[in-house]
Amino acid sequence: MARMAISWHTRNMAAIRKIQERFGMQKKISINCRTPIDIEPRGDEWILLKQIERDGWLSIENIEMKDLM
């Protein structure tokens, strides 16, 4: 499981809440428009989240570089 941060590219709170519920994210957004998420970077959930990123709703950022080494 990897610790990621979602940066939101939309201000549509209804869409953000649906995505947060779908992936079990915390229901909070930082002042920098980020939401933390723990997700396995493989499988169907990851593929769906990457598709949402490609559609322009959000971007996914890895926030624990030590896990990559």
TAJOTA-V505166 format. One record per backbone hydrogen bond with DSSP energy under -1.0 kcal/mol. NH is the residue of the N-H (numbers start at 1). CO is the residue of the C=O. E is the energy in kcal/mol with one decimal. If there is no record, write none. Layout:
# TAJOTA-V505166
nh-><NH:NH>
co-><CO:CO>
e-><E:E>
This chain:
# TAJOTA-V505166
nh-><2:4:5:6:7:8:9:13:16:17:18:19:20:21:22:23:25:30:33:35:37:39:42:47:48:49:50:51:52:53:54:55:56:57:59:61:63:67:68>
co-><39:37:61:35:59:33:57:11:12:13:14:15:16:17:18:19:20:34:30:6:4:2:40:43:44:45:46:47:48:49:50:51:53:52:7:5:3:64:65>
e-><-2.2:-3.3:-2.8:-3.1:-2.7:-2.4:-2.6:-1.2:-2.2:-2.6:-1.9:-2.2:-2.8:-2.6:-2.4:-1.9:-2.5:-3.0:-1.9:-2.0:-2.4:-2.4:-2.3:-2.1:-2.5:-2.4:-2.6:-1.8:-2.1:-1.9:-2.4:-1.8:-1.6:-1.6:-2.1:-2.6:-1.5:-1.3:-1.5>
